[in-house]
Amino acid sequence: MCVLRIGHELRGKRVARLGRSGERNIHVFRRQSLGGPPLHQTTVGGNRLLEKVFTSTHTGDRDGIPPFLCFEKYKDEAGTQMRFLGLACPGAQGMSGLQDLVAVWRVQNDLRFQNYRAVFTILRDAAVSRHWLQDLVDGIAPAESQHCPPSWCSWVRSGTYSPLRCARQRLPRTRLQQMPQNPMERQVLDRIFQELTPREFEFLAASLIGIMDERFTQITVTKAVRDGGRDVLAKYRVGHDLHQVLLDAYVEAKRWDPESAVGTKPMMRLISRLKHRDLGVFVTTSFFDLQVQKELIDDNHPVLLVSGGDISRILISAQIGGDGADDRLTEWLTRIKTAAQD
């Protein structure tokens, strides 16, 4: 039995996301110690475990694979909490051995090291029995226990995934959810707010959307005056390598006090500029008013919201800022300032 803790900070270590047809998949980045031993020679042995279970998954030897229990760490008014997400097994339906466990290189503190990126599927059983957990502790094989969840038994015996399916929902986020969640994220946002002018922040938004999604292309910052409510112009690629469609994308960038919410007026300014099949992006160092979010959802406006906390999390996930990446954040901000002067 193994435990996966899924951090909602999205620091590039563990990410929960919806897969095909609303299936819940978990992408796990198993972190290697900086400057430490090779990938499979870590002290705890987590990488060896991943290599073993994914090998067993694709060779059909699933009986000895331990169940993975997933928990999510989150914050509310009462403090930090843990939420059970479900029972997970390695891999996903239709995903080959070339895709579900991949060694990737990362850089931190000027040291290059490897991680594993692993994909797990959360199964549809809403709960697991304490009796099953006790059987596992007592050494009984997971699928041999009479208390084994049906979806795990089915996967072990046939390799068929029975994923948890959930409807895709767009729900308004609270101010707390939109803002930095820890000192690292606050430090990144503080530097951006303190070091950049409103004009320079427009160039940051242009760079950020490319980091956020590589399908944004032909990104251009508009002139400082009379931009028509469009601080950044871009195209968004849809399709595959041999045939693509480019949608127009317009970005509004507001370097606002983190304590000031983005209200209806600036959002309507962006929406009024969007034509049919256009995509809008609103990037701000602050947060979005609850009513603004509700109106976007109710009217199904194609506008992506990037709050101050989102900015920090996107950059930290890309290793621009955060642990051991202060120099890269400094270099990135310097390039943005230089671009704004040209």
C-alpha positions in Angstrom: 0.0 0.0 0.0 1.4 3.4 -1.0 0.2 6.9 -0.3 0.3 9.8 -2.9 -0.2 13.3 -1.5 -1.5 15.5 -4.3 -0.4 19.1 -3.6 -2.8 21.7 -4.9 0.1 24.2 -5.3 0.9 22.6 -8.7 4.7 23.0 -8.3 5.4 20.5 -11.0 5.7 17.6 -8.5 2.2 16.1 -8.4 -0.7 17.2 -10.5 -4.3 16.0 -10.6 -6.2 16.6 -13.8 -9.1 15.3 -15.9 -8.2 12.9 -18.7 -10.2 11.5 -21.6 -13.9 11.9 -21.3 -13.6 13.4 -17.8 -11.6 10.5 -16.4 -9.5 11.5 -13.3 -5.8 11.0 -13.9 -2.9 11.8 -11.6 0.5 12.9 -13.0 3.2 12.4 -10.4 6.7 13.9 -10.6 8.9 11.8 -8.3 11.6 14.3 -7.2 15.3 13.4 -7.1 17.6 14.9 -4.6 19.7 17.7 -6.1 23.2 16.5 -7.1 22.3 13.1 -5.6 22.6 9.6 -6.9 21.4 8.3 -10.3 17.6 8.0 -10.9 17.3 4.4 -9.5 19.7 4.8 -6.6 17.8 7.1 -4.3 17.8 6.4 -0.5 14.1 6.0 -0.1 13.6 3.9 -3.2 10.6 5.7 -4.6 11.9 5.7 -8.2 12.7 2.0 -8.0 9.2 1.4 -6.9 7.7 3.4 -9.8 10.0 1.5 -12.3 8.9 -1.8 -10.8 5.1 -1.2 -10.7 5.0 0.2 -14.2 7.1 -2.7 -15.5 4.7 -5.1 -13.8 1.7 -3.2 -15.3 2.9 -3.8 -18.8 4.1 -7.3 -18.4 0.8 -8.5 -16.9 2.2 -9.2 -13.5 -0.3 -7.0 -11.6 -0.9 -9.2 -8.6 2.1 -7.9 -6.7 1.4 -4.2 -7.4 0.5 -2.3 -4.2 -2.6 -0.1 -4.2 -2.0 3.7 -4.2 -4.1 5.8 -1.9 -4.4 9.5 -3.1 -4.8 12.4 -0.8 -5.1 16.1 -1.5 -3.7 18.8 0.7 -5.8 22.0 0.7 -6.5 25.0 2.8 -9.7 26.5 4.1 -10.7 28.9 6.9 -9.8 26.3 9.5 -6.3 25.8 8.2 -4.6 23.0 6.2 -6.7 19.9 5.6 -6.3 16.5 3.9 -8.9 15.1 1.5 -9.1 11.5 0.2 -9.2 11.5 -3.6 -9.5 7.8 -4.2 -7.8 4.6 -5.0 -5.3 4.7 -7.9 -3.5 2.2 -10.1 -0.5 2.9 -12.4 -1.2 3.8 -16.1 -4.3 4.7 -17.9 -6.6 3.1 -20.5 -5.0 3.3 -24.0 -1.7 4.6 -22.7 1.4 2.7 -23.7 4.6 2.0 -21.7 6.2 4.8 -23.7 3.8 7.4 -22.2 2.9 6.5 -18.6 6.3 6.5 -17.0 8.9 9.0 -18.5 12.2 10.2 -17.1 12.5 13.9 -17.5 15.3 16.3 -16.8 15.0 19.3 -14.5 17.3 22.1 -13.3 17.6 23.6 -9.8 20.3 25.6 -8.2 22.3 25.2 -11.4 22.2 21.4 -11.0 20.6 19.1 -13.6 18.8 16.1 -12.3 16.1 13.6 -13.3 12.6 13.0 -12.3 10.0 10.4 -13.2 6.7 11.6 -14.6 4.2 8.9 -13.9 0.5 8.7 -14.8 -2.0 7.0 -12.5 -5.8 6.4 -12.9 -8.1 7.1 -9.9 -10.6 4.2 -9.9 -14.3 4.7 -9.5 -14.7 3.2 -6.0 -15.7 6.1 -3.7 -14.3 4.5 -0.6 -12.0 1.7 0.6 -12.8 -0.6 3.5 -10.7 -0.4 6.7 -10.8 -4.2 6.6 -9.1 -4.2 3.2 -6.3 -1.9 4.6 -5.8 -4.2 7.5 -5.6 -7.2 5.2 -2.8 -5.4 3.3 -1.0 -4.7 6.5 -1.3 -8.4 7.4 0.3 -9.4 4.1 -2.7 -10.6 2.1 -2.4 -9.8 -1.6 -4.7 -6.9 -2.5 -6.9 -8.8 -5.0 -7.1 -11.9 -2.7 -8.8 -10.0 0.1 -12.5 -10.5 0.3 -12.8 -6.8 1.0 -10.9 -5.7 -2.2 -12.7 -2.9 -4.1 -14.2 -4.3 -7.3 -12.4 -1.9 -9.6 -9.0 -2.9 -8.2 -9.9 -6.6 -8.6 -11.0 -6.0 -12.2 -7.8 -4.2 -13.0 -5.5 -6.9 -11.5 -7.3 -9.7 -13.3 -7.9 -8.2 -16.7 -5.9 -5.0 -16.9 -9.2 -3.1 -17.5 -9.4 0.4 -15.9 -12.6 1.5 -14.3 -11.9 5.2 -13.8 -13.7 7.6 -11.7 -15.6 9.8 -14.1 -16.6 13.3 -13.1 -18.4 16.0 -15.0 -16.3 18.9 -16.1 -17.4 21.9 -14.1 -16.4 25.6 -14.1 -16.8 26.9 -10.6 -16.0 30.3 -9.2 -12.8 30.4 -7.1 -12.6 32.2 -3.8 -10.1 35.0 -3.2 -8.0 32.6 -1.1 -7.8 30.1 -3.9 -6.7 32.7 -6.4 -3.9 34.2 -4.4 -0.5 32.7 -3.3 -0.8 29.7 -1.0 2.7 29.7 0.6 5.7 32.0 1.2 7.4 30.8 -2.0 4.4 31.8 -4.2 4.1 35.1 -2.3 7.7 35.9 -2.9 7.4 35.4 -6.6 4.3 37.6 -6.9 5.8 40.3 -4.7 8.8 40.5 -6.9 6.7 40.9 -10.0 4.5 43.5 -8.5 7.3 45.5 -7.0 9.8 45.3 -9.9 7.6 45.8 -12.9 5.7 48.8 -14.2 2.2 48.4 -15.6 3.7 48.6 -19.1 6.3 46.0 -18.3 3.7 43.7 -16.9 2.0 43.6 -20.3 5.2 42.0 -21.6 5.2 39.6 -18.7 1.7 38.5 -19.7 2.9 37.9 -23.2 5.7 35.7 -22.0 3.5 34.0 -19.4 0.8 32.7 -21.8 3.5 31.0 -23.9 4.8 29.3 -20.7 1.3 28.4 -19.6 0.3 26.8 -23.0 2.7 26.3 -25.9 -0.2 26.4 -28.3 -0.2 30.2 -28.0 1.9 31.6 -30.9 2.6 34.8 -32.8 2.4 36.7 -29.5 2.7 40.5 -29.8 2.4 43.3 -27.3 0.4 46.2 -28.6 1.4 49.8 -28.5 1.2 51.6 -25.1 -1.6 53.9 -26.3 -4.9 53.1 -28.0 -4.6 49.4 -27.8 -8.3 48.9 -28.1 -8.5 47.0 -24.8 -6.1 44.4 -26.1 -2.7 44.6 -24.4 -1.4 41.4 -26.1 -2.4 39.8 -29.4 -1.8 36.2 -30.2 -2.9 33.1 -32.1 -4.0 29.8 -30.5 -3.2 26.6 -32.4 -5.9 23.9 -32.6 -5.3 20.7 -34.5 -2.2 18.5 -35.2 1.1 18.9 -37.0 -0.3 18.3 -40.5 -3.4 20.5 -40.1 -4.0 23.4 -37.8 -6.5 26.2 -37.2 -5.4 29.4 -35.7 -7.8 31.2 -33.4 -7.4 34.9 -32.5 -6.5 35.4 -28.8 -6.6 38.7 -27.0 -4.9 39.3 -23.6 -5.7 42.0 -21.0 -2.9 42.5 -18.5 -3.5 44.4 -15.2 -0.7 45.0 -12.7 -3.1 45.8 -9.8 -2.7 45.9 -6.1 -3.2 42.3 -4.9 -5.8 43.5 -2.5 -8.0 45.0 -5.3 -10.4 42.7 -7.1 -10.9 42.7 -10.9 -14.6 43.8 -11.3 -17.1 43.8 -14.0 -16.0 46.9 -15.9 -12.5 45.8 -17.0 -13.8 42.3 -17.8 -16.6 43.6 -20.0 -14.1 45.8 -21.8 -12.2 42.6 -22.8 -15.4 40.7 -23.7 -16.7 43.5 -25.9 -13.6 43.1 -28.1 -14.1 39.4 -28.7 -15.7 38.2 -31.8 -17.1 34.7 -32.6 -14.4 32.1 -32.2 -12.0 34.5 -30.4 -10.3 33.6 -27.1 -9.7 36.0 -24.3 -7.1 35.9 -21.5 -7.1 38.2 -18.5 -3.9 38.2 -16.5 -3.6 40.2 -13.2 -1.5 40.4 -10.1 -4.7 40.5 -8.0 -7.9 38.3 -8.1 -11.2 38.2 -9.8 -14.5 39.2 -8.2 -16.9 36.3 -7.5 -19.7 38.0 -9.6 -17.4 38.4 -12.6 -16.6 34.7 -12.5 -20.2 33.7 -12.2 -21.1 35.9 -15.2 -18.4 34.4 -17.3 -19.5 30.9 -16.4 -23.2 31.5 -16.9 -22.7 33.2 -20.3 -20.0 30.7 -21.3 -17.6 33.4 -22.4 -14.3 32.0 -23.7 -12.1 33.9 -21.3 -9.2 32.4 -19.3 -8.5 33.9 -15.9 -5.0 34.1 -14.6 -4.8 35.5 -11.0 -1.8 36.5 -9.0 -1.5 33.1 -7.4 -1.8 31.5 -10.8 1.1 33.5 -12.1 3.3 32.3 -9.2 2.3 28.7 -9.7 2.8 28.7 -13.4 6.3 30.2 -13.0 7.3 27.8 -10.2 6.1 24.9 -12.2 8.3 26.0 -15.1 11.2 26.4 -12.7 11.2 30.2 -13.0 11.2 31.2 -9.4 10.8 29.1 -6.3 13.3 26.8 -4.7 16.7 27.5 -6.0 15.4 29.4 -9.0 15.7 33.0 -7.9 18.4 33.7 -10.4 16.2 32.4 -13.3 13.4 34.6 -12.1 15.8 37.6 -12.0 17.0 36.8 -15.6 13.4 36.4 -16.8 12.3 39.7 -15.3 15.4 41.4 -16.8 14.5 40.1 -20.3 10.9 41.4 -19.9 12.2 44.9 -18.8 14.5 45.0 -21.8 11.8 43.9 -24.2 9.5 46.7 -22.9 12.2 49.3 -23.6 12.7 48.2 -27.3 
